[in-house]
Amino acid sequence: MSITQTVEVPASRRLILDVPCEVPAGPVVLTFTPATAEQDKVPVFGCAKGQFSMMDDYDESLEDFEDYM
């Protein structure tokens, strides 16, 4: 049986885990995997606001393509 649970490790470094009743009593193996910054990131709508700008003439014809128009 395998159970995955994400927990926040407090500054005291002490964890108290509530184990489901289906898990039999006896020895268990705990594996600790630190979360990476990428796992913690959640995209937020509008988070890049103000980081990009467009020129006022963005929709004007380019001189390089005048021969084709």
mmCIF file of the N, C-alpha and C atoms, coordinates in Angstrom:
data_MODEL
# 
_entry.id   MODEL 
# 
loop_
_atom_site.group_PDB 
_atom_site.id 
_atom_site.type_symbol 
_atom_site.label_atom_id 
_atom_site.label_alt_id 
_atom_site.label_comp_id 
_atom_site.label_asym_id 
_atom_site.label_entity_id 
_atom_site.label_seq_id 
_atom_site.pdbx_PDB_ins_code 
_atom_site.Cartn_x 
_atom_site.Cartn_y 
_atom_site.Cartn_z 
_atom_site.occupancy 
_atom_site.B_iso_or_equiv 
_atom_site.pdbx_formal_charge 
_atom_site.auth_seq_id 
_atom_site.auth_comp_id 
_atom_site.auth_asym_id 
_atom_site.auth_atom_id 
_atom_site.pdbx_PDB_model_num 
ATOM 1   N N  . MET A 1 1  ? 0.849  -1.168 0.000   1.00 0.00 ? 1  MET A N  1 
ATOM 2   C CA . MET A 1 1  ? 0.000  0.000  0.000   1.00 0.00 ? 1  MET A CA 1 
ATOM 3   C C  . MET A 1 1  ? 0.894  1.230  0.000   1.00 0.00 ? 1  MET A C  1 
ATOM 4   N N  . SER A 1 2  ? 0.506  2.232  -0.747  1.00 0.00 ? 2  SER A N  1 
ATOM 5   C CA . SER A 1 2  ? 1.281  3.461  -0.828  1.00 0.00 ? 2  SER A CA 1 
ATOM 6   C C  . SER A 1 2  ? 0.358  4.655  -0.595  1.00 0.00 ? 2  SER A C  1 
ATOM 7   N N  . ILE A 1 3  ? 0.795  5.582  0.238   1.00 0.00 ? 3  ILE A N  1 
ATOM 8   C CA . ILE A 1 3  ? 0.036  6.794  0.515   1.00 0.00 ? 3  ILE A CA 1 
ATOM 9   C C  . ILE A 1 3  ? 0.961  7.982  0.263   1.00 0.00 ? 3  ILE A C  1 
ATOM 10  N N  . THR A 1 4  ? 0.482  8.961  -0.481  1.00 0.00 ? 4  THR A N  1 
ATOM 11  C CA . THR A 1 4  ? 1.247  10.183 -0.708  1.00 0.00 ? 4  THR A CA 1 
ATOM 12  C C  . THR A 1 4  ? 0.515  11.325 -0.029  1.00 0.00 ? 4  THR A C  1 
ATOM 13  N N  . GLN A 1 5  ? 1.254  12.079 0.758   1.00 0.00 ? 5  GLN A N  1 
ATOM 14  C CA . GLN A 1 5  ? 0.662  13.210 1.469   1.00 0.00 ? 5  GLN A CA 1 
ATOM 15  C C  . GLN A 1 5  ? 1.671  14.350 1.461   1.00 0.00 ? 5  GLN A C  1 
ATOM 16  N N  . THR A 1 6  ? 1.229  15.546 1.113   1.00 0.00 ? 6  THR A N  1 
ATOM 17  C CA . THR A 1 6  ? 2.085  16.716 1.136   1.00 0.00 ? 6  THR A CA 1 
ATOM 18  C C  . THR A 1 6  ? 1.886  17.429 2.458   1.00 0.00 ? 6  THR A C  1 
ATOM 19  N N  . VAL A 1 7  ? 2.986  17.686 3.151   1.00 0.00 ? 7  VAL A N  1 
ATOM 20  C CA . VAL A 1 7  ? 2.911  18.358 4.444   1.00 0.00 ? 7  VAL A CA 1 
ATOM 21  C C  . VAL A 1 7  ? 3.914  19.497 4.488   1.00 0.00 ? 7  VAL A C  1 
ATOM 22  N N  . GLU A 1 8  ? 3.637  20.480 5.306   1.00 0.00 ? 8  GLU A N  1 
ATOM 23  C CA . GLU A 1 8  ? 4.542  21.604 5.552   1.00 0.00 ? 8  GLU A CA 1 
ATOM 24  C C  . GLU A 1 8  ? 5.353  21.262 6.799   1.00 0.00 ? 8  GLU A C  1 
ATOM 25  N N  . VAL A 1 9  ? 6.676  21.262 6.664   1.00 0.00 ? 9  VAL A N  1 
ATOM 26  C CA . VAL A 1 9  ? 7.532  20.952 7.807   1.00 0.00 ? 9  VAL A CA 1 
ATOM 27  C C  . VAL A 1 9  ? 7.691  22.225 8.637   1.00 0.00 ? 9  VAL A C  1 
ATOM 28  N N  . PRO A 1 10 ? 7.265  22.192 9.901   1.00 0.00 ? 10 PRO A N  1 
ATOM 29  C CA . PRO A 1 10 ? 7.378  23.377 10.754  1.00 0.00 ? 10 PRO A CA 1 
ATOM 30  C C  . PRO A 1 10 ? 8.819  23.598 11.207  1.00 0.00 ? 10 PRO A C  1 
ATOM 31  N N  . ALA A 1 11 ? 9.079  24.766 11.771  1.00 0.00 ? 11 ALA A N  1 
ATOM 32  C CA . ALA A 1 11 ? 10.421 25.101 12.240  1.00 0.00 ? 11 ALA A CA 1 
ATOM 33  C C  . ALA A 1 11 ? 10.906 24.131 13.313  1.00 0.00 ? 11 ALA A C  1 
ATOM 34  N N  . SER A 1 12 ? 9.994  23.552 14.064  1.00 0.00 ? 12 SER A N  1 
ATOM 35  C CA . SER A 1 12 ? 10.382 22.600 15.110  1.00 0.00 ? 12 SER A CA 1 
ATOM 36  C C  . SER A 1 12 ? 10.852 21.266 14.529  1.00 0.00 ? 12 SER A C  1 
ATOM 37  N N  . ARG A 1 13 ? 10.591 21.045 13.231  1.00 0.00 ? 13 ARG A N  1 
ATOM 38  C CA . ARG A 1 13 ? 10.966 19.815 12.526  1.00 0.00 ? 13 ARG A CA 1 
ATOM 39  C C  . ARG A 1 13 ? 10.266 18.577 13.104  1.00 0.00 ? 13 ARG A C  1 
ATOM 40  N N  . ARG A 1 14 ? 9.122  18.765 13.739  1.00 0.00 ? 14 ARG A N  1 
ATOM 41  C CA . ARG A 1 14 ? 8.354  17.646 14.292  1.00 0.00 ? 14 ARG A CA 1 
ATOM 42  C C  . ARG A 1 14 ? 7.065  17.500 13.491  1.00 0.00 ? 14 ARG A C  1 
ATOM 43  N N  . LEU A 1 15 ? 6.786  16.292 13.052  1.00 0.00 ? 15 LEU A N  1 
ATOM 44  C CA . LEU A 1 15 ? 5.570  16.013 12.297  1.00 0.00 ? 15 LEU A CA 1 
ATOM 45  C C  . LEU A 1 15 ? 4.692  15.046 13.073  1.00 0.00 ? 15 LEU A C  1 
ATOM 46  N N  . ILE A 1 16 ? 3.400  15.275 13.040  1.00 0.00 ? 16 ILE A N  1 
ATOM 47  C CA . ILE A 1 16 ? 2.424  14.341 13.587  1.00 0.00 ? 16 ILE A CA 1 
ATOM 48  C C  . ILE A 1 16 ? 1.535  13.940 12.420  1.00 0.00 ? 16 ILE A C  1 
ATOM 49  N N  . LEU A 1 17 ? 1.515  12.661 12.109  1.00 0.00 ? 17 LEU A N  1 
ATOM 50  C CA . LEU A 1 17 ? 0.762  12.169 10.956  1.00 0.00 ? 17 LEU A CA 1 
ATOM 51  C C  . LEU A 1 17 ? -0.445 11.376 11.423  1.00 0.00 ? 17 LEU A C  1 
ATOM 52  N N  . ASP A 1 18 ? -1.586 11.662 10.858  1.00 0.00 ? 18 ASP A N  1 
ATOM 53  C CA . ASP A 1 18 ? -2.781 10.852 11.067  1.00 0.00 ? 18 ASP A CA 1 
ATOM 54  C C  . ASP A 1 18 ? -2.813 9.809  9.957   1.00 0.00 ? 18 ASP A C  1 
ATOM 55  N N  . VAL A 1 19 ? -2.782 8.552  10.347  1.00 0.00 ? 19 VAL A N  1 
ATOM 56  C CA . VAL A 1 19 ? -2.734 7.451  9.388   1.00 0.00 ? 19 VAL A CA 1 
ATOM 57  C C  . VAL A 1 19 ? -4.135 6.865  9.252   1.00 0.00 ? 19 VAL A C  1 
ATOM 58  N N  . PRO A 1 20 ? -4.600 6.617  8.016   1.00 0.00 ? 20 PRO A N  1 
ATOM 59  C CA . PRO A 1 20 ? -5.929 6.035  7.821   1.00 0.00 ? 20 PRO A CA 1 
ATOM 60  C C  . PRO A 1 20 ? -6.064 4.673  8.519   1.00 0.00 ? 20 PRO A C  1 
ATOM 61  N N  . CYS A 1 21 ? -7.272 4.334  8.886   1.00 0.00 ? 21 CYS A N  1 
ATOM 62  C CA . CYS A 1 21 ? -7.544 3.074  9.586   1.00 0.00 ? 21 CYS A CA 1 
ATOM 63  C C  . CYS A 1 21 ? -7.173 1.846  8.750   1.00 0.00 ? 21 CYS A C  1 
ATOM 64  N N  . GLU A 1 22 ? -7.166 1.981  7.429   1.00 0.00 ? 22 GLU A N  1 
ATOM 65  C CA . GLU A 1 22 ? -6.869 0.850  6.549   1.00 0.00 ? 22 GLU A CA 1 
ATOM 66  C C  . GLU A 1 22 ? -5.405 0.425  6.635   1.00 0.00 ? 22 GLU A C  1 
ATOM 67  N N  . VAL A 1 23 ? -4.548 1.279  7.129   1.00 0.00 ? 23 VAL A N  1 
ATOM 68  C CA . VAL A 1 23 ? -3.124 0.972  7.211   1.00 0.00 ? 23 VAL A CA 1 
ATOM 69  C C  . VAL A 1 23 ? -2.893 0.133  8.465   1.00 0.00 ? 23 VAL A C  1 
ATOM 70  N N  . PRO A 1 24 ? -2.335 -1.068 8.290   1.00 0.00 ? 24 PRO A N  1 
ATOM 71  C CA . PRO A 1 24 ? -2.113 -1.918 9.451   1.00 0.00 ? 24 PRO A CA 1 
ATOM 72  C C  . PRO A 1 24 ? -1.017 -1.346 10.356  1.00 0.00 ? 24 PRO A C  1 
ATOM 73  N N  . ALA A 1 25 ? -1.132 -1.624 11.647  1.00 0.00 ? 25 ALA A N  1 
ATOM 74  C CA . ALA A 1 25 ? -0.118 -1.182 12.600  1.00 0.00 ? 25 ALA A CA 1 
ATOM 75  C C  . ALA A 1 25 ? 1.173  -1.945 12.344  1.00 0.00 ? 25 ALA A C  1 
ATOM 76  N N  . GLY A 1 26 ? 2.289  -1.315 12.604  1.00 0.00 ? 26 GLY A N  1 
ATOM 77  C CA . GLY A 1 26 ? 3.585  -1.958 12.419  1.00 0.00 ? 26 GLY A CA 1 
ATOM 78  C C  . GLY A 1 26 ? 4.558  -0.990 11.788  1.00 0.00 ? 26 GLY A C  1 
ATOM 79  N N  . PRO A 1 27 ? 5.729  -1.492 11.438  1.00 0.00 ? 27 PRO A N  1 
ATOM 80  C CA . PRO A 1 27 ? 6.761  -0.630 10.865  1.00 0.00 ? 27 PRO A CA 1 
ATOM 81  C C  . PRO A 1 27 ? 6.335  -0.057 9.505   1.00 0.00 ? 27 PRO A C  1 
ATOM 82  N N  . VAL A 1 28 ? 6.763  1.163  9.243   1.00 0.00 ? 28 VAL A N  1 
ATOM 83  C CA . VAL A 1 28 ? 6.512  1.818  7.956   1.00 0.00 ? 28 VAL A CA 1 
ATOM 84  C C  . VAL A 1 28 ? 7.799  2.473  7.470   1.00 0.00 ? 28 VAL A C  1 
ATOM 85  N N  . VAL A 1 29 ? 7.846  2.788  6.208   1.00 0.00 ? 29 VAL A N  1 
ATOM 86  C CA . VAL A 1 29 ? 8.981  3.502  5.625   1.00 0.00 ? 29 VAL A CA 1 
ATOM 87  C C  . VAL A 1 29 ? 8.474  4.854  5.162   1.00 0.00 ? 29 VAL A C  1 
ATOM 88  N N  . LEU A 1 30 ? 9.103  5.932  5.643   1.00 0.00 ? 30 LEU A N  1 
ATOM 89  C CA . LEU A 1 30 ? 8.758  7.287  5.216   1.00 0.00 ? 30 LEU A CA 1 
ATOM 90  C C  . LEU A 1 30 ? 9.842  7.783  4.271   1.00 0.00 ? 30 LEU A C  1 
ATOM 91  N N  . THR A 1 31 ? 9.421  8.377  3.163   1.00 0.00 ? 31 THR A N  1 
ATOM 92  C CA . THR A 1 31 ? 10.363 8.956  2.206   1.00 0.00 ? 31 THR A CA 1 
ATOM 93  C C  . THR A 1 31 ? 10.088 10.442 2.133   1.00 0.00 ? 31 THR A C  1 
ATOM 94  N N  . PHE A 1 32 ? 11.115 11.235 2.336   1.00 0.00 ? 32 PHE A N  1 
ATOM 95  C CA . PHE A 1 32 ? 10.983 12.694 2.288   1.00 0.00 ? 32 PHE A CA 1 
ATOM 96  C C  . PHE A 1 32 ? 11.575 13.201 0.986   1.00 0.00 ? 32 PHE A C  1 
ATOM 97  N N  . THR A 1 33 ? 10.789 13.962 0.239   1.00 0.00 ? 33 THR A N  1 
ATOM 98  C CA . THR A 1 33 ? 11.229 14.570 -1.002  1.00 0.00 ? 33 THR A CA 1 
ATOM 99  C C  . THR A 1 33 ? 10.945 16.059 -0.921  1.00 0.00 ? 33 THR A C  1 
ATOM 100 N N  . PRO A 1 34 ? 11.994 16.898 -0.894  1.00 0.00 ? 34 PRO A N  1 
ATOM 101 C CA . PRO A 1 34 ? 11.742 18.342 -0.821  1.00 0.00 ? 34 PRO A CA 1 
ATOM 102 C C  . PRO A 1 34 ? 11.037 18.837 -2.087  1.00 0.00 ? 34 PRO A C  1 
ATOM 103 N N  . ALA A 1 35 ? 10.104 19.718 -1.900  1.00 0.00 ? 35 ALA A N  1 
ATOM 104 C CA . ALA A 1 35 ? 9.406  20.323 -3.034  1.00 0.00 ? 35 ALA A CA 1 
ATOM 105 C C  . ALA A 1 35 ? 10.343 21.312 -3.709  1.00 0.00 ? 35 ALA A C  1 
ATOM 106 N N  . THR A 1 36 ? 10.299 21.360 -5.016  1.00 0.00 ? 36 THR A N  1 
ATOM 107 C CA . THR A 1 36 ? 11.098 22.325 -5.757  1.00 0.00 ? 36 THR A CA 1 
ATOM 108 C C  . THR A 1 36 ? 10.282 23.596 -5.964  1.00 0.00 ? 36 THR A C  1 
ATOM 109 N N  . ALA A 1 37 ? 10.964 24.661 -6.304  1.00 0.00 ? 37 ALA A N  1 
ATOM 110 C CA . ALA A 1 37 ? 10.278 25.933 -6.539  1.00 0.00 ? 37 ALA A CA 1 
ATOM 111 C C  . ALA A 1 37 ? 9.284  25.806 -7.690  1.00 0.00 ? 37 ALA A C  1 
ATOM 112 N N  . GLU A 1 38 ? 9.592  24.972 -8.684  1.00 0.00 ? 38 GLU A N  1 
ATOM 113 C CA . GLU A 1 38 ? 8.696  24.802 -9.821  1.00 0.00 ? 38 GLU A CA 1 
ATOM 114 C C  . GLU A 1 38 ? 7.392  24.126 -9.404  1.00 0.00 ? 38 GLU A C  1 
ATOM 115 N N  . GLN A 1 39 ? 7.450  23.225 -8.435  1.00 0.00 ? 39 GLN A N  1 
ATOM 116 C CA . GLN A 1 39 ? 6.234  22.569 -7.978  1.00 0.00 ? 39 GLN A CA 1 
ATOM 117 C C  . GLN A 1 39 ? 5.351  23.542 -7.219  1.00 0.00 ? 39 GLN A C  1 
ATOM 118 N N  . ASP A 1 40 ? 5.960  24.513 -6.549  1.00 0.00 ? 40 ASP A N  1 
ATOM 119 C CA . ASP A 1 40 ? 5.202  25.457 -5.744  1.00 0.00 ? 40 ASP A CA 1 
ATOM 120 C C  . ASP A 1 40 ? 4.569  26.571 -6.569  1.00 0.00 ? 40 ASP A C  1 
ATOM 121 N N  . LYS A 1 41 ? 5.083  26.807 -7.774  1.00 0.00 ? 41 LYS A N  1 
ATOM 122 C CA . LYS A 1 41 ? 4.577  27.902 -8.589  1.00 0.00 ? 41 LYS A CA 1 
ATOM 123 C C  . LYS A 1 41 ? 3.204  27.584 -9.150  1.00 0.00 ? 41 LYS A C  1 
ATOM 124 N N  . VAL A 1 42 ? 2.321  28.521 -9.017  1.00 0.00 ? 42 VAL A N  1 
ATOM 125 C CA . VAL A 1 42 ? 0.984  28.418 -9.599  1.00 0.00 ? 42 VAL A CA 1 
ATOM 126 C C  . VAL A 1 42 ? 0.805  29.647 -10.482 1.00 0.00 ? 42 VAL A C  1 
ATOM 127 N N  . PRO A 1 43 ? 0.533  29.441 -11.783 1.00 0.00 ? 43 PRO A N  1 
ATOM 128 C CA . PRO A 1 43 ? 0.383  30.598 -12.648 1.00 0.00 ? 43 PRO A CA 1 
ATOM 129 C C  . PRO A 1 43 ? -0.819 31.456 -12.232 1.00 0.00 ? 43 PRO A C  1 
ATOM 130 N N  . VAL A 1 44 ? -0.626 32.751 -12.264 1.00 0.00 ? 44 VAL A N  1 
ATOM 131 C CA . VAL A 1 44 ? -1.670 33.688 -11.873 1.00 0.00 ? 44 VAL A CA 1 
ATOM 132 C C  . VAL A 1 44 ? -1.992 34.561 -13.077 1.00 0.00 ? 44 VAL A C  1 
ATOM 133 N N  . PHE A 1 45 ? -3.279 34.673 -13.403 1.00 0.00 ? 45 PHE A N  1 
ATOM 134 C CA . PHE A 1 45 ? -3.689 35.473 -14.550 1.00 0.00 ? 45 PHE A CA 1 
ATOM 135 C C  . PHE A 1 45 ? -3.254 36.926 -14.354 1.00 0.00 ? 45 PHE A C  1 
ATOM 136 N N  . GLY A 1 46 ? -2.567 37.465 -15.342 1.00 0.00 ? 46 GLY A N  1 
ATOM 137 C CA . GLY A 1 46 ? -2.143 38.862 -15.301 1.00 0.00 ? 46 GLY A CA 1 
ATOM 138 C C  . GLY A 1 46 ? -0.824 39.092 -14.594 1.00 0.00 ? 46 GLY A C  1 
ATOM 139 N N  . CYS A 1 47 ? -0.092 38.032 -14.262 1.00 0.00 ? 47 CYS A N  1 
ATOM 140 C CA . CYS A 1 47 ? 1.146  38.210 -13.500 1.00 0.00 ? 47 CYS A CA 1 
ATOM 141 C C  . CYS A 1 47 ? 2.254  38.874 -14.324 1.00 0.00 ? 47 CYS A C  1 
ATOM 142 N N  . ALA A 1 48 ? 2.133  38.913 -15.652 1.00 0.00 ? 48 ALA A N  1 
ATOM 143 C CA . ALA A 1 48 ? 3.154  39.537 -16.489 1.00 0.00 ? 48 ALA A CA 1 
ATOM 144 C C  . ALA A 1 48 ? 2.752  40.949 -16.925 1.00 0.00 ? 48 ALA A C  1 
ATOM 145 N N  . LYS A 1 49 ? 1.691  41.490 -16.331 1.00 0.00 ? 49 LYS A N  1 
ATOM 146 C CA . LYS A 1 49 ? 1.211  42.812 -16.705 1.00 0.00 ? 49 LYS A CA 1 
ATOM 147 C C  . LYS A 1 49 ? 2.316  43.848 -16.505 1.00 0.00 ? 49 LYS A C  1 
ATOM 148 N N  . GLY A 1 50 ? 2.544  44.670 -17.537 1.00 0.00 ? 50 GLY A N  1 
ATOM 149 C CA . GLY A 1 50 ? 3.538  45.725 -17.464 1.00 0.00 ? 50 GLY A CA 1 
ATOM 150 C C  . GLY A 1 50 ? 4.933  45.287 -17.868 1.00 0.00 ? 50 GLY A C  1 
ATOM 151 N N  . GLN A 1 51 ? 5.133  44.004 -18.148 1.00 0.00 ? 51 GLN A N  1 
ATOM 152 C CA . GLN A 1 51 ? 6.460  43.524 -18.520 1.00 0.00 ? 51 GLN A CA 1 
ATOM 153 C C  . GLN A 1 51 ? 6.701  43.587 -20.021 1.00 0.00 ? 51 GLN A C  1 
ATOM 154 N N  . PHE A 1 52 ? 5.653  43.778 -20.803 1.00 0.00 ? 52 PHE A N  1 
ATOM 155 C CA . PHE A 1 52 ? 5.768  43.828 -22.253 1.00 0.00 ? 52 PHE A CA 1 
ATOM 156 C C  . PHE A 1 52 ? 5.094  45.094 -22.765 1.00 0.00 ? 52 PHE A C  1 
ATOM 157 N N  . SER A 1 53 ? 5.654  45.645 -23.825 1.00 0.00 ? 53 SER A N  1 
ATOM 158 C CA . SER A 1 53 ? 5.029  46.814 -24.435 1.00 0.00 ? 53 SER A CA 1 
ATOM 159 C C  . SER A 1 53 ? 5.112  46.681 -25.950 1.00 0.00 ? 53 SER A C  1 
ATOM 160 N N  . MET A 1 54 ? 4.197  47.354 -26.637 1.00 0.00 ? 54 MET A N  1 
ATOM 161 C CA . MET A 1 54 ? 4.166  47.332 -28.098 1.00 0.00 ? 54 MET A CA 1 
ATOM 162 C C  . MET A 1 54 ? 4.312  48.759 -28.598 1.00 0.00 ? 54 MET A C  1 
ATOM 163 N N  . MET A 1 55 ? 4.972  48.902 -29.720 1.00 0.00 ? 55 MET A N  1 
ATOM 164 C CA . MET A 1 55 ? 5.125  50.205 -30.350 1.00 0.00 ? 55 MET A CA 1 
ATOM 165 C C  . MET A 1 55 ? 3.761  50.664 -30.860 1.00 0.00 ? 55 MET A C  1 
ATOM 166 N N  . ASP A 1 56 ? 3.584  51.967 -30.973 1.00 0.00 ? 56 ASP A N  1 
ATOM 167 C CA . ASP A 1 56 ? 2.312  52.502 -31.453 1.00 0.00 ? 56 ASP A CA 1 
ATOM 168 C C  . ASP A 1 56 ? 2.032  52.112 -32.900 1.00 0.00 ? 56 ASP A C  1 
ATOM 169 N N  . ASP A 1 57 ? 3.076  51.881 -33.694 1.00 0.00 ? 57 ASP A N  1 
ATOM 170 C CA . ASP A 1 57 ? 2.895  51.551 -35.107 1.00 0.00 ? 57 ASP A CA 1 
ATOM 171 C C  . ASP A 1 57 ? 3.068  50.048 -35.382 1.00 0.00 ? 57 ASP A C  1 
ATOM 172 N N  . TYR A 1 58 ? 2.683  49.207 -34.427 1.00 0.00 ? 58 TYR A N  1 
ATOM 173 C CA . TYR A 1 58 ? 2.900  47.766 -34.576 1.00 0.00 ? 58 TYR A CA 1 
ATOM 174 C C  . TYR A 1 58 ? 2.158  47.172 -35.764 1.00 0.00 ? 58 TYR A C  1 
ATOM 175 N N  . ASP A 1 59 ? 1.070  47.782 -36.199 1.00 0.00 ? 59 ASP A N  1 
ATOM 176 C CA . ASP A 1 59 ? 0.306  47.222 -37.312 1.00 0.00 ? 59 ASP A CA 1 
ATOM 177 C C  . ASP A 1 59 ? 0.569  47.924 -38.646 1.00 0.00 ? 59 ASP A C  1 
ATOM 178 N N  . GLU A 1 60 ? 1.556  48.800 -38.694 1.00 0.00 ? 60 GLU A N  1 
ATOM 179 C CA . GLU A 1 60 ? 1.919  49.468 -39.946 1.00 0.00 ? 60 GLU A CA 1 
ATOM 180 C C  . GLU A 1 60 ? 2.687  48.493 -40.848 1.00 0.00 ? 60 GLU A C  1 
ATOM 181 N N  . SER A 1 61 ? 2.642  48.753 -42.172 1.00 0.00 ? 61 SER A N  1 
ATOM 182 C CA . SER A 1 61 ? 3.369  47.912 -43.127 1.00 0.00 ? 61 SER A CA 1 
ATOM 183 C C  . SER A 1 61 ? 4.871  48.064 -42.925 1.00 0.00 ? 61 SER A C  1 
ATOM 184 N N  . LEU A 1 62 ? 5.584  46.952 -43.088 1.00 0.00 ? 62 LEU A N  1 
ATOM 185 C CA . LEU A 1 62 ? 7.037  46.972 -42.969 1.00 0.00 ? 62 LEU A CA 1 
ATOM 186 C C  . LEU A 1 62 ? 7.654  47.337 -44.312 1.00 0.00 ? 62 LEU A C  1 
ATOM 187 N N  . GLU A 1 63 ? 8.713  48.141 -44.284 1.00 0.00 ? 63 GLU A N  1 
ATOM 188 C CA . GLU A 1 63 ? 9.368  48.562 -45.519 1.00 0.00 ? 63 GLU A CA 1 
ATOM 189 C C  . GLU A 1 63 ? 9.924  47.366 -46.287 1.00 0.00 ? 63 GLU A C  1 
ATOM 190 N N  . ASP A 1 64 ? 10.351 46.345 -45.583 1.00 0.00 ? 64 ASP A N  1 
ATOM 191 C CA . ASP A 1 64 ? 10.929 45.168 -46.243 1.00 0.00 ? 64 ASP A CA 1 
ATOM 192 C C  . ASP A 1 64 ? 9.928  44.428 -47.128 1.00 0.00 ? 64 ASP A C  1 
ATOM 193 N N  . PHE A 1 65 ? 8.627  44.591 -46.880 1.00 0.00 ? 65 PHE A N  1 
ATOM 194 C CA . PHE A 1 65 ? 7.623  43.856 -47.631 1.00 0.00 ? 65 PHE A CA 1 
ATOM 195 C C  . PHE A 1 65 ? 6.885  44.715 -48.650 1.00 0.00 ? 65 PHE A C  1 
ATOM 196 N N  . GLU A 1 66 ? 7.342  45.929 -48.884 1.00 0.00 ? 66 GLU A N  1 
ATOM 197 C CA . GLU A 1 66 ? 6.657  46.817 -49.845 1.00 0.00 ? 66 GLU A CA 1 
ATOM 198 C C  . GLU A 1 66 ? 6.632  46.218 -51.237 1.00 0.00 ? 66 GLU A C  1 
ATOM 199 N N  . ASP A 1 67 ? 7.658  45.455 -51.602 1.00 0.00 ? 67 ASP A N  1 
ATOM 200 C CA . ASP A 1 67 ? 7.700  44.841 -52.948 1.00 0.00 ? 67 ASP A CA 1 
ATOM 201 C C  . ASP A 1 67 ? 6.610  43.784 -53.130 1.00 0.00 ? 67 ASP A C  1 
ATOM 202 N N  . TYR A 1 68 ? 6.142  43.231 -52.075 1.00 0.00 ? 68 TYR A N  1 
ATOM 203 C CA . TYR A 1 68 ? 5.148  42.164 -52.151 1.00 0.00 ? 68 TYR A CA 1 
ATOM 204 C C  . TYR A 1 68 ? 3.722  42.671 -52.019 1.00 0.00 ? 68 TYR A C  1 
ATOM 205 N N  . MET A 1 69 ? 3.541  43.938 -51.745 1.00 0.00 ? 69 MET A N  1 
ATOM 206 C CA . MET A 1 69 ? 2.194  44.465 -51.523 1.00 0.00 ? 69 MET A CA 1 
ATOM 207 C C  . MET A 1 69 ? 1.717  45.254 -52.701 1.00 0.00 ? 69 MET A C  1 
# 
